[in-house]
């Protein structure tokens, strides 16, 4: 008689920071009978800061 091994693992992380920064990550893994399948995703967004450059003549 052969026993079947079956296991799930996962992790979700979300962070936020200055200048409108947002980050999310998700990882998942499945293990069954010696085979492991993994998947992940990551999202990152940063708004930045308000900045307008002008030259020596004041032109934007």
mmCIF file of the N, C-alpha and C atoms, coordinates in Angstrom:
data_MODEL
# 
_entry.id   MODEL 
# 
loop_
_atom_site.group_PDB 
_atom_site.id 
_atom_site.type_symbol 
_atom_site.label_atom_id 
_atom_site.label_alt_id 
_atom_site.label_comp_id 
_atom_site.label_asym_id 
_atom_site.label_entity_id 
_atom_site.label_seq_id 
_atom_site.pdbx_PDB_ins_code 
_atom_site.Cartn_x 
_atom_site.Cartn_y 
_atom_site.Cartn_z 
_atom_site.occupancy 
_atom_site.B_iso_or_equiv 
_atom_site.pdbx_formal_charge 
_atom_site.auth_seq_id 
_atom_site.auth_comp_id 
_atom_site.auth_asym_id 
_atom_site.auth_atom_id 
_atom_site.pdbx_PDB_model_num 
ATOM 1   N N  . UNK A 1 1  ? 0.835  -1.180 0.000   1.00 0.00 ? 1  UNK A N  1 
ATOM 2   C CA . UNK A 1 1  ? 0.000  0.000  0.000   1.00 0.00 ? 1  UNK A CA 1 
ATOM 3   C C  . UNK A 1 1  ? 0.880  1.244  0.000   1.00 0.00 ? 1  UNK A C  1 
ATOM 4   N N  . UNK A 1 2  ? 0.602  2.171  -0.918  1.00 0.00 ? 2  UNK A N  1 
ATOM 5   C CA . UNK A 1 2  ? 1.383  3.400  -1.036  1.00 0.00 ? 2  UNK A CA 1 
ATOM 6   C C  . UNK A 1 2  ? 0.585  4.565  -0.464  1.00 0.00 ? 2  UNK A C  1 
ATOM 7   N N  . UNK A 1 3  ? 1.218  5.340  0.403   1.00 0.00 ? 3  UNK A N  1 
ATOM 8   C CA . UNK A 1 3  ? 0.560  6.503  0.983   1.00 0.00 ? 3  UNK A CA 1 
ATOM 9   C C  . UNK A 1 3  ? 0.738  7.703  0.065   1.00 0.00 ? 3  UNK A C  1 
ATOM 10  N N  . UNK A 1 4  ? -0.276 8.514  -0.047  1.00 0.00 ? 4  UNK A N  1 
ATOM 11  C CA . UNK A 1 4  ? -0.224 9.714  -0.877  1.00 0.00 ? 4  UNK A CA 1 
ATOM 12  C C  . UNK A 1 4  ? 0.101  10.913 0.007   1.00 0.00 ? 4  UNK A C  1 
ATOM 13  N N  . UNK A 1 5  ? 1.129  11.657 -0.391  1.00 0.00 ? 5  UNK A N  1 
ATOM 14  C CA . UNK A 1 5  ? 1.506  12.874 0.317   1.00 0.00 ? 5  UNK A CA 1 
ATOM 15  C C  . UNK A 1 5  ? 0.894  14.066 -0.419  1.00 0.00 ? 5  UNK A C  1 
ATOM 16  N N  . UNK A 1 6  ? 0.227  14.950 0.322   1.00 0.00 ? 6  UNK A N  1 
ATOM 17  C CA . UNK A 1 6  ? -0.476 16.077 -0.272  1.00 0.00 ? 6  UNK A CA 1 
ATOM 18  C C  . UNK A 1 6  ? -0.299 17.277 0.651   1.00 0.00 ? 6  UNK A C  1 
ATOM 19  N N  . UNK A 1 7  ? 0.216  18.404 0.128   1.00 0.00 ? 7  UNK A N  1 
ATOM 20  C CA . UNK A 1 7  ? 0.495  19.548 0.988   1.00 0.00 ? 7  UNK A CA 1 
ATOM 21  C C  . UNK A 1 7  ? 0.374  20.852 0.198   1.00 0.00 ? 7  UNK A C  1 
ATOM 22  N N  . UNK A 1 8  ? -0.201 21.877 0.832   1.00 0.00 ? 8  UNK A N  1 
ATOM 23  C CA . UNK A 1 8  ? -0.286 23.218 0.271   1.00 0.00 ? 8  UNK A CA 1 
ATOM 24  C C  . UNK A 1 8  ? 0.486  24.186 1.161   1.00 0.00 ? 8  UNK A C  1 
ATOM 25  N N  . UNK A 1 9  ? 1.149  25.163 0.547   1.00 0.00 ? 9  UNK A N  1 
ATOM 26  C CA . UNK A 1 9  ? 1.825  26.237 1.271   1.00 0.00 ? 9  UNK A CA 1 
ATOM 27  C C  . UNK A 1 9  ? 1.461  27.548 0.594   1.00 0.00 ? 9  UNK A C  1 
ATOM 28  N N  . UNK A 1 10 ? 1.388  28.638 1.344   1.00 0.00 ? 10 UNK A N  1 
ATOM 29  C CA . UNK A 1 10 ? 1.088  29.920 0.730   1.00 0.00 ? 10 UNK A CA 1 
ATOM 30  C C  . UNK A 1 10 ? 1.472  31.079 1.625   1.00 0.00 ? 10 UNK A C  1 
ATOM 31  N N  . UNK A 1 11 ? 1.649  32.243 0.988   1.00 0.00 ? 11 UNK A N  1 
ATOM 32  C CA . UNK A 1 11 ? 2.001  33.456 1.725   1.00 0.00 ? 11 UNK A CA 1 
ATOM 33  C C  . UNK A 1 11 ? 1.491  34.654 0.936   1.00 0.00 ? 11 UNK A C  1 
ATOM 34  N N  . UNK A 1 12 ? 0.911  35.636 1.635   1.00 0.00 ? 12 UNK A N  1 
ATOM 35  C CA . UNK A 1 12 ? 0.470  36.886 1.029   1.00 0.00 ? 12 UNK A CA 1 
ATOM 36  C C  . UNK A 1 12 ? 1.055  38.030 1.846   1.00 0.00 ? 12 UNK A C  1 
ATOM 37  N N  . UNK A 1 13 ? 1.642  39.014 1.155   1.00 0.00 ? 13 UNK A N  1 
ATOM 38  C CA . UNK A 1 13 ? 2.254  40.164 1.816   1.00 0.00 ? 13 UNK A CA 1 
ATOM 39  C C  . UNK A 1 13 ? 1.776  41.446 1.138   1.00 0.00 ? 13 UNK A C  1 
ATOM 40  N N  . UNK A 1 14 ? 1.423  42.451 1.918   1.00 0.00 ? 14 UNK A N  1 
ATOM 41  C CA . UNK A 1 14 ? 1.043  43.766 1.394   1.00 0.00 ? 14 UNK A CA 1 
ATOM 42  C C  . UNK A 1 14 ? 1.766  44.833 2.204   1.00 0.00 ? 14 UNK A C  1 
ATOM 43  N N  . UNK A 1 15 ? 2.339  45.820 1.502   1.00 0.00 ? 15 UNK A N  1 
ATOM 44  C CA . UNK A 1 15 ? 3.040  46.918 2.176   1.00 0.00 ? 15 UNK A CA 1 
ATOM 45  C C  . UNK A 1 15 ? 2.619  48.243 1.555   1.00 0.00 ? 15 UNK A C  1 
ATOM 46  N N  . UNK A 1 16 ? 2.809  49.305 2.314   1.00 0.00 ? 16 UNK A N  1 
ATOM 47  C CA . UNK A 1 16 ? 2.565  50.655 1.821   1.00 0.00 ? 16 UNK A CA 1 
ATOM 48  C C  . UNK A 1 16 ? 3.653  51.562 2.381   1.00 0.00 ? 16 UNK A C  1 
ATOM 49  N N  . UNK A 1 17 ? 3.945  52.633 1.659   1.00 0.00 ? 17 UNK A N  1 
ATOM 50  C CA . UNK A 1 17 ? 5.020  53.517 2.095   1.00 0.00 ? 17 UNK A CA 1 
ATOM 51  C C  . UNK A 1 17 ? 4.805  54.942 1.629   1.00 0.00 ? 17 UNK A C  1 
ATOM 52  N N  . UNK A 1 18 ? 5.850  55.717 1.691   1.00 0.00 ? 18 UNK A N  1 
ATOM 53  C CA . UNK A 1 18 ? 5.763  57.120 1.318   1.00 0.00 ? 18 UNK A CA 1 
ATOM 54  C C  . UNK A 1 18 ? 5.631  57.292 -0.191  1.00 0.00 ? 18 UNK A C  1 
ATOM 55  N N  . UNK A 1 19 ? 5.207  58.487 -0.618  1.00 0.00 ? 19 UNK A N  1 
ATOM 56  C CA . UNK A 1 19 ? 5.025  58.842 -2.028  1.00 0.00 ? 19 UNK A CA 1 
ATOM 57  C C  . UNK A 1 19 ? 4.045  57.921 -2.742  1.00 0.00 ? 19 UNK A C  1 
ATOM 58  N N  . UNK A 1 20 ? 3.030  57.437 -2.034  1.00 0.00 ? 20 UNK A N  1 
ATOM 59  C CA . UNK A 1 20 ? 2.002  56.613 -2.652  1.00 0.00 ? 20 UNK A CA 1 
ATOM 60  C C  . UNK A 1 20 ? 2.477  55.237 -3.067  1.00 0.00 ? 20 UNK A C  1 
ATOM 61  N N  . UNK A 1 21 ? 3.459  54.696 -2.392  1.00 0.00 ? 21 UNK A N  1 
ATOM 62  C CA . UNK A 1 21 ? 4.002  53.380 -2.727  1.00 0.00 ? 21 UNK A CA 1 
ATOM 63  C C  . UNK A 1 21 ? 3.113  52.274 -2.167  1.00 0.00 ? 21 UNK A C  1 
ATOM 64  N N  . UNK A 1 22 ? 2.779  51.307 -3.023  1.00 0.00 ? 22 UNK A N  1 
ATOM 65  C CA . UNK A 1 22 ? 1.997  50.132 -2.639  1.00 0.00 ? 22 UNK A CA 1 
ATOM 66  C C  . UNK A 1 22 ? 2.658  48.912 -3.258  1.00 0.00 ? 22 UNK A C  1 
ATOM 67  N N  . UNK A 1 23 ? 2.730  47.833 -2.507  1.00 0.00 ? 23 UNK A N  1 
ATOM 68  C CA . UNK A 1 23 ? 3.319  46.598 -2.996  1.00 0.00 ? 23 UNK A CA 1 
ATOM 69  C C  . UNK A 1 23 ? 2.528  45.413 -2.451  1.00 0.00 ? 23 UNK A C  1 
ATOM 70  N N  . UNK A 1 24 ? 2.289  44.413 -3.300  1.00 0.00 ? 24 UNK A N  1 
ATOM 71  C CA . UNK A 1 24 ? 1.601  43.184 -2.897  1.00 0.00 ? 24 UNK A CA 1 
ATOM 72  C C  . UNK A 1 24 ? 2.322  41.998 -3.514  1.00 0.00 ? 24 UNK A C  1 
ATOM 73  N N  . UNK A 1 25 ? 2.432  40.926 -2.759  1.00 0.00 ? 25 UNK A N  1 
ATOM 74  C CA . UNK A 1 25 ? 3.042  39.694 -3.245  1.00 0.00 ? 25 UNK A CA 1 
ATOM 75  C C  . UNK A 1 25 ? 2.211  38.506 -2.783  1.00 0.00 ? 25 UNK A C  1 
ATOM 76  N N  . UNK A 1 26 ? 2.153  37.473 -3.605  1.00 0.00 ? 26 UNK A N  1 
ATOM 77  C CA . UNK A 1 26 ? 1.477  36.231 -3.235  1.00 0.00 ? 26 UNK A CA 1 
ATOM 78  C C  . UNK A 1 26 ? 2.283  35.060 -3.785  1.00 0.00 ? 26 UNK A C  1 
ATOM 79  N N  . UNK A 1 27 ? 2.470  34.055 -2.959  1.00 0.00 ? 27 UNK A N  1 
ATOM 80  C CA . UNK A 1 27 ? 3.198  32.843 -3.346  1.00 0.00 ? 27 UNK A CA 1 
ATOM 81  C C  . UNK A 1 27 ? 2.362  31.639 -2.926  1.00 0.00 ? 27 UNK A C  1 
ATOM 82  N N  . UNK A 1 28 ? 2.346  30.634 -3.767  1.00 0.00 ? 28 UNK A N  1 
ATOM 83  C CA . UNK A 1 28 ? 1.623  29.409 -3.435  1.00 0.00 ? 28 UNK A CA 1 
ATOM 84  C C  . UNK A 1 28 ? 2.419  28.222 -3.967  1.00 0.00 ? 28 UNK A C  1 
ATOM 85  N N  . UNK A 1 29 ? 2.381  27.134 -3.228  1.00 0.00 ? 29 UNK A N  1 
ATOM 86  C CA . UNK A 1 29 ? 3.090  25.913 -3.631  1.00 0.00 ? 29 UNK A CA 1 
ATOM 87  C C  . UNK A 1 29 ? 2.224  24.706 -3.294  1.00 0.00 ? 29 UNK A C  1 
ATOM 88  N N  . UNK A 1 30 ? 2.293  23.728 -4.149  1.00 0.00 ? 30 UNK A N  1 
ATOM 89  C CA . UNK A 1 30 ? 1.560  22.475 -3.955  1.00 0.00 ? 30 UNK A CA 1 
ATOM 90  C C  . UNK A 1 30 ? 2.554  21.324 -4.115  1.00 0.00 ? 30 UNK A C  1 
ATOM 91  N N  . UNK A 1 31 ? 2.544  20.440 -3.144  1.00 0.00 ? 31 UNK A N  1 
ATOM 92  C CA . UNK A 1 31 ? 3.444  19.282 -3.173  1.00 0.00 ? 31 UNK A CA 1 
ATOM 93  C C  . UNK A 1 31 ? 2.605  18.022 -3.092  1.00 0.00 ? 31 UNK A C  1 
ATOM 94  N N  . UNK A 1 32 ? 2.851  17.097 -4.021  1.00 0.00 ? 32 UNK A N  1 
ATOM 95  C CA . UNK A 1 32 ? 2.118  15.845 -4.030  1.00 0.00 ? 32 UNK A CA 1 
ATOM 96  C C  . UNK A 1 32 ? 3.007  14.743 -4.609  1.00 0.00 ? 32 UNK A C  1 
ATOM 97  N N  . UNK A 1 33 ? 3.246  13.714 -3.835  1.00 0.00 ? 33 UNK A N  1 
ATOM 98  C CA . UNK A 1 33 ? 4.026  12.543 -4.273  1.00 0.00 ? 33 UNK A CA 1 
ATOM 99  C C  . UNK A 1 33 ? 5.375  12.911 -4.889  1.00 0.00 ? 33 UNK A C  1 
ATOM 100 N N  . UNK A 1 34 ? 6.107  13.807 -4.242  1.00 0.00 ? 34 UNK A N  1 
ATOM 101 C CA . UNK A 1 34 ? 7.447  14.160 -4.702  1.00 0.00 ? 34 UNK A CA 1 
ATOM 102 C C  . UNK A 1 34 ? 7.488  15.242 -5.769  1.00 0.00 ? 34 UNK A C  1 
ATOM 103 N N  . UNK A 1 35 ? 6.346  15.711 -6.260  1.00 0.00 ? 35 UNK A N  1 
ATOM 104 C CA . UNK A 1 35 ? 6.292  16.772 -7.267  1.00 0.00 ? 35 UNK A CA 1 
ATOM 105 C C  . UNK A 1 35 ? 5.860  18.058 -6.575  1.00 0.00 ? 35 UNK A C  1 
ATOM 106 N N  . UNK A 1 36 ? 6.594  19.150 -6.844  1.00 0.00 ? 36 UNK A N  1 
ATOM 107 C CA . UNK A 1 36 ? 6.247  20.434 -6.249  1.00 0.00 ? 36 UNK A CA 1 
ATOM 108 C C  . UNK A 1 36 ? 6.010  21.449 -7.362  1.00 0.00 ? 36 UNK A C  1 
ATOM 109 N N  . UNK A 1 37 ? 4.848  22.100 -7.330  1.00 0.00 ? 37 UNK A N  1 
ATOM 110 C CA . UNK A 1 37 ? 4.496  23.129 -8.301  1.00 0.00 ? 37 UNK A CA 1 
ATOM 111 C C  . UNK A 1 37 ? 4.347  24.441 -7.538  1.00 0.00 ? 37 UNK A C  1 
ATOM 112 N N  . UNK A 1 38 ? 4.990  25.498 -8.030  1.00 0.00 ? 38 UNK A N  1 
ATOM 113 C CA . UNK A 1 38 ? 4.938  26.787 -7.350  1.00 0.00 ? 38 UNK A CA 1 
ATOM 114 C C  . UNK A 1 38 ? 4.475  27.877 -8.312  1.00 0.00 ? 38 UNK A C  1 
ATOM 115 N N  . UNK A 1 39 ? 3.927  28.939 -7.755  1.00 0.00 ? 39 UNK A N  1 
ATOM 116 C CA . UNK A 1 39 ? 3.522  30.105 -8.529  1.00 0.00 ? 39 UNK A CA 1 
ATOM 117 C C  . UNK A 1 39 ? 3.598  31.341 -7.662  1.00 0.00 ? 39 UNK A C  1 
ATOM 118 N N  . UNK A 1 40 ? 3.837  32.474 -8.285  1.00 0.00 ? 40 UNK A N  1 
ATOM 119 C CA . UNK A 1 40 ? 3.905  33.710 -7.517  1.00 0.00 ? 40 UNK A CA 1 
ATOM 120 C C  . UNK A 1 40 ? 3.537  34.895 -8.394  1.00 0.00 ? 40 UNK A C  1 
ATOM 121 N N  . UNK A 1 41 ? 3.195  36.008 -7.736  1.00 0.00 ? 41 UNK A N  1 
ATOM 122 C CA . UNK A 1 41 ? 2.922  37.259 -8.421  1.00 0.00 ? 41 UNK A CA 1 
ATOM 123 C C  . UNK A 1 41 ? 3.370  38.410 -7.537  1.00 0.00 ? 41 UNK A C  1 
ATOM 124 N N  . UNK A 1 42 ? 3.708  39.533 -8.191  1.00 0.00 ? 42 UNK A N  1 
ATOM 125 C CA . UNK A 1 42 ? 4.114  40.724 -7.453  1.00 0.00 ? 42 UNK A CA 1 
ATOM 126 C C  . UNK A 1 42 ? 3.561  41.944 -8.176  1.00 0.00 ? 42 UNK A C  1 
ATOM 127 N N  . UNK A 1 43 ? 3.011  42.879 -7.396  1.00 0.00 ? 43 UNK A N  1 
ATOM 128 C CA . UNK A 1 43 ? 2.509  44.143 -7.912  1.00 0.00 ? 43 UNK A CA 1 
ATOM 129 C C  . UNK A 1 43 ? 3.219  45.262 -7.157  1.00 0.00 ? 43 UNK A C  1 
ATOM 130 N N  . UNK A 1 44 ? 3.704  46.269 -7.901  1.00 0.00 ? 44 UNK A N  1 
ATOM 131 C CA . UNK A 1 44 ? 4.375  47.410 -7.269  1.00 0.00 ? 44 UNK A CA 1 
ATOM 132 C C  . UNK A 1 44 ? 3.923  48.682 -7.979  1.00 0.00 ? 44 UNK A C  1 
ATOM 133 N N  . UNK A 1 45 ? 3.566  49.701 -7.200  1.00 0.00 ? 45 UNK A N  1 
ATOM 134 C CA . UNK A 1 45 ? 3.171  50.987 -7.761  1.00 0.00 ? 45 UNK A CA 1 
ATOM 135 C C  . UNK A 1 45 ? 3.728  52.089 -6.873  1.00 0.00 ? 45 UNK A C  1 
ATOM 136 N N  . UNK A 1 46 ? 4.286  53.113 -7.523  1.00 0.00 ? 46 UNK A N  1 
ATOM 137 C CA . UNK A 1 46 ? 4.792  54.269 -6.788  1.00 0.00 ? 46 UNK A CA 1 
ATOM 138 C C  . UNK A 1 46 ? 4.333  55.526 -7.504  1.00 0.00 ? 46 UNK A C  1 
ATOM 139 N N  . UNK A 1 47 ? 3.593  56.375 -6.817  1.00 0.00 ? 47 UNK A N  1 
ATOM 140 C CA . UNK A 1 47 ? 3.104  57.615 -7.412  1.00 0.00 ? 47 UNK A CA 1 
ATOM 141 C C  . UNK A 1 47 ? 4.237  58.617 -7.601  1.00 0.00 ? 47 UNK A C  1 
ATOM 142 N N  . UNK A 1 48 ? 5.186  58.647 -6.695  1.00 0.00 ? 48 UNK A N  1 
ATOM 143 C CA . UNK A 1 48 ? 6.284  59.608 -6.773  1.00 0.00 ? 48 UNK A CA 1 
ATOM 144 C C  . UNK A 1 48 ? 5.918  60.924 -6.114  1.00 0.00 ? 48 UNK A C  1 
ATOM 145 N N  . UNK A 1 49 ? 6.692  61.935 -6.340  1.00 0.00 ? 49 UNK A N  1 
ATOM 146 C CA . UNK A 1 49 ? 6.424  63.229 -5.753  1.00 0.00 ? 49 UNK A CA 1 
ATOM 147 C C  . UNK A 1 49 ? 6.148  64.236 -6.869  1.00 0.00 ? 49 UNK A C  1 
ATOM 148 N N  . UNK A 1 50 ? 5.463  65.325 -6.513  1.00 0.00 ? 50 UNK A N  1 
ATOM 149 C CA . UNK A 1 50 ? 5.175  66.384 -7.479  1.00 0.00 ? 50 UNK A CA 1 
ATOM 150 C C  . UNK A 1 50 ? 6.456  67.159 -7.754  1.00 0.00 ? 50 UNK A C  1 
ATOM 151 N N  . UNK A 1 51 ? 6.809  67.283 -9.049  1.00 0.00 ? 51 UNK A N  1 
ATOM 152 C CA . UNK A 1 51 ? 8.051  67.953 -9.413  1.00 0.00 ? 51 UNK A CA 1 
ATOM 153 C C  . UNK A 1 51 ? 7.865  68.580 -10.781 1.00 0.00 ? 51 UNK A C  1 
ATOM 154 N N  . UNK A 1 52 ? 8.250  69.825 -10.916 1.00 0.00 ? 52 UNK A N  1 
ATOM 155 C CA . UNK A 1 52 ? 8.235  70.494 -12.207 1.00 0.00 ? 52 UNK A CA 1 
ATOM 156 C C  . UNK A 1 52 ? 9.602  71.108 -12.439 1.00 0.00 ? 52 UNK A C  1 
ATOM 157 N N  . UNK A 1 53 ? 10.207 70.763 -13.543 1.00 0.00 ? 53 UNK A N  1 
ATOM 158 C CA . UNK A 1 53 ? 11.532 71.286 -13.875 1.00 0.00 ? 53 UNK A CA 1 
ATOM 159 C C  . UNK A 1 53 ? 11.395 72.527 -14.749 1.00 0.00 ? 53 UNK A C  1 
ATOM 160 N N  . UNK A 1 54 ? 12.259 73.495 -14.526 1.00 0.00 ? 54 UNK A N  1 
ATOM 161 C CA . UNK A 1 54 ? 12.320 74.700 -15.371 1.00 0.00 ? 54 UNK A CA 1 
ATOM 162 C C  . UNK A 1 54 ? 13.769 74.932 -15.744 1.00 0.00 ? 54 UNK A C  1 
ATOM 163 N N  . UNK A 1 55 ? 13.965 75.493 -16.925 1.00 0.00 ? 55 UNK A N  1 
ATOM 164 C CA . UNK A 1 55 ? 15.342 75.809 -17.351 1.00 0.00 ? 55 UNK A CA 1 
ATOM 165 C C  . UNK A 1 55 ? 15.744 77.183 -16.817 1.00 0.00 ? 55 UNK A C  1 
ATOM 166 N N  . UNK A 1 56 ? 16.898 77.682 -17.246 1.00 0.00 ? 56 UNK A N  1 
ATOM 167 C CA . UNK A 1 56 ? 17.422 78.949 -16.735 1.00 0.00 ? 56 UNK A CA 1 
ATOM 168 C C  . UNK A 1 56 ? 16.529 80.137 -17.093 1.00 0.00 ? 56 UNK A C  1 
ATOM 169 N N  . UNK A 1 57 ? 15.715 79.971 -18.148 1.00 0.00 ? 57 UNK A N  1 
ATOM 170 C CA . UNK A 1 57 ? 14.826 81.056 -18.577 1.00 0.00 ? 57 UNK A CA 1 
ATOM 171 C C  . UNK A 1 57 ? 13.425 80.911 -17.988 1.00 0.00 ? 57 UNK A C  1 
ATOM 172 N N  . UNK A 1 58 ? 13.217 79.939 -17.124 1.00 0.00 ? 58 UNK A N  1 
ATOM 173 C CA . UNK A 1 58 ? 11.926 79.741 -16.487 1.00 0.00 ? 58 UNK A CA 1 
ATOM 174 C C  . UNK A 1 58 ? 10.944 78.953 -17.331 1.00 0.00 ? 58 UNK A C  1 
ATOM 175 N N  . UNK A 1 59 ? 11.415 78.313 -18.400 1.00 0.00 ? 59 UNK A N  1 
ATOM 176 C CA . UNK A 1 59 ? 10.539 77.527 -19.270 1.00 0.00 ? 59 UNK A CA 1 
ATOM 177 C C  . UNK A 1 59 ? 10.390 76.128 -18.675 1.00 0.00 ? 59 UNK A C  1 
ATOM 178 N N  . UNK A 1 60 ? 9.132  75.674 -18.604 1.00 0.00 ? 60 UNK A N  1 
ATOM 179 C CA . UNK A 1 60 ? 8.845  74.347 -18.066 1.00 0.00 ? 60 UNK A CA 1 
ATOM 180 C C  . UNK A 1 60 ? 9.051  73.289 -19.105 1.00 0.00 ? 60 UNK A C  1 
# 
